[in-house]
């Protein structure tokens, strides 16, 4: 019986040794390292820092912002000529329709057109960066880096001073309004950043996709437009929306150049109301609130789409 027990124990030990995996479930038989599997998540090209910060704010923060904008002026004492905080809010209520329909509407129009122009030329520039032809790739890379690392306000001044106020073709005179120049000036840095988004998204696609398409006798154009780019669109949407939110928040800088967007009109409204100090906080708080109400849902949607379209590796 003792001999049978020893024999069964030896059989079980040998079975365990046969099923054991050296370096994982048993002692390694060699000094070579064992490569374990790993999991990583790719969240798409570009950083979403602004949208992450804005979306991290709770939904009720917009009501807190509105309450602060409404109650803050009450702590200030009325100054000069008997003009009270109540008078300041009455003036704001009179100007709100004008600020929204003429000021903020123009701000949204500038942001839409800027994003449209910047996206079109940014996609072309991004495709140029991945071109196998160095005569196309190097200039595309240089243009991207120049406008991506240039101050937006400097670009606006250059465009504003370089473009004519009107274009004359024979007897036809075509005026060039300031807001059109603002669109062109803001589209330059947006174009460069969209170019980087496109380049990063295309380079994130595994090279096996290109190799498989080449084995099937696909041309480079067919591979790019029928295989690679369709996979990149979902990856580019979150950073694209993030840049739209950043652009919208940056649009008020065009007021420095005389464009009648919401911030400039708010300043003009204050001047029309005799520049009472009590007008400053209500008017500028209103501008802050409408920008927050517009950009906050965009930031939340950006983070949601980033999680939905995240590539699991």
Phi, psi and omega in degrees: 000320178296321180294321178294322179295318179295321181293318179294322177297320179294322179296316179296321181293320178293324178294320179295320180294322180292324181277345183289147178253112181302133178088349180240300180251000179215169180297141181290140178267359181217163178268007178287141181287152177258128181268112178274158178288158180218161178235136179220156179237127177258122185261011177098162182288153175085159179261146180245038185302314182295313181294323178298316181294315183292319181288339179289343178289139179293158183297330182283355181295333178296324179288324175297319179297318179295319180295318178297318179298329181276327185267336183303313181298338182294339180279348181270143178280146178294140184233136167065120169068016178073015179282118186258172176296325176299320177296324179296318179289327175297319177296320178298317180298325178291327185268346184304312179302320180290319180296324181282313186283326182258324184272297184291328177298319178292324177299315180294320178298316179298317181294320179296310182294322178298316180293324179296310180295315180297324180290316181300308182286332177292322177295315179297319180292321178294320176294327177294327181293331181263008180294140176288349179274115182296335178292341176259318186293315184292313175299323179296318178295318182295315179298319180299313183291324181296308185281337178287331183250022178254143177297136183296320182294323177297317178298321178297316179296320180297315180293318182296322182274339183273324183279143179286162177283338177206154179244126182251123177239098186066236177270357181270126179247120181251112179288147177245098182293161183296328183289333175293318177296324178296320178299315180295317181295320179284334181291336182295308178291327177296318177303315182294320181286324175294324177301318178292325177297315180296314180298315180295321180293318181293318180290342179282344178288131182304143181295341178298333178295317178294317182294320179295320178294324178293324177294332179270011176067030174283142173284167180297321179296317179296317179298317184292312188272339182254341183239308188283304185299320176302329177283337184276337188301313181297325180289332184273342185297310181301310179294330176297315178293325177299318179291330176293319178296318178298317180298316181299319179290335181269349184302325180303345179294342179290347177295334178297331181268007176092008177286133185276062173270189193296322182291319179294319179293327176296319177294319178294323178295320178296319178294324179292337178264026174072022173056038176293135181301330181294345181279339189298306185295314179300315184291312183286331174293323177297318177298317179298317183295316183292327175292319180294316180297327180281319187273334183299312178298326178297317180295318179296317179294324178300312180295323179295316179292326178298317179291325182290319185263010180299138181269121178271122179259000000 
